[in-house]
């Protein structure tokens, strides 16, 4: 994949359990990688997606062998590229990230960039500034995902009425 300089490896492709009621507890990202999320109840995948339309996740323990820099693409939220700056997606470390917004997808806001990652949620990691930009919650009972391009805390800023909503994570 040649976005933002190329060299990316697709490690995760997901959809949602209840996109139409996005901010209900019945919504979660699915499938999910085997990252720390004690309250997550959706299926764990250890099978890498063969392409961007196939759902799945490469074994999470292998991610750090590919690289620390990540690209998140979504058809309902803006695309971001992040490098670790103390925090890490692949090593499950809370802390700072250096992120850039490379494509505006949702129209609610433009150019917003998160700068931290947290593994404190029991449902999955979140990437945020003041509130969640991406939250990968994998529980259909305790949490709900966030895909907020405004990073505003308002839960309805993602792109609506999208066929096959979801996203992908790439590493390099």
C-alpha positions, 0 to 999 in steps of 0.5 A: 500500500502506497499511502503516505509513503508506502511500505504498509502492512495490513494487520487488522480489518474490522466492522461494527456489530451495530453501526446503525445505533453506533453509541449503544453498548450493543455496538462493538468493533468485530472481530478484534485482535488479541490485545488486552481488553478483559471485558471484550466479548466479540470474536478474537481473530488471529488470521490476517486479512488477505485484503482490505475487504476481508475481516480479520486480525494478524496475531497481535503478538506479531504486530511489533515485529512489523513496526511501531508506526501505524495508519488507521483508515476508516470509511466513517472517520478521518485517516491518521498516521501515528508514530510512538512518542512514549505510547505504543499501539503494538506494545500496549503502552499508554502515552504520547503519539505523534499523529497527522491527519492524512485524509478527511473522511467525515465532514463534521471537522477537518484536520483534527489530530489525536496525540495520545493512546490509552489502554485503560479501558477494559474493552480496548484501546483508545486514541485521543486528544481531549476525548476519543478520536478512535476507540476500539471497544470490543464489548457488546455489553459494557462499552461502545466504539468511538470514531469521532473526527472532531475529538469533541466528546460528541458521539455523532460526528462520524460519517453516516449511511455508509455501506460496509462501515469499518476500518483498517490498521496498517503498520510499518 
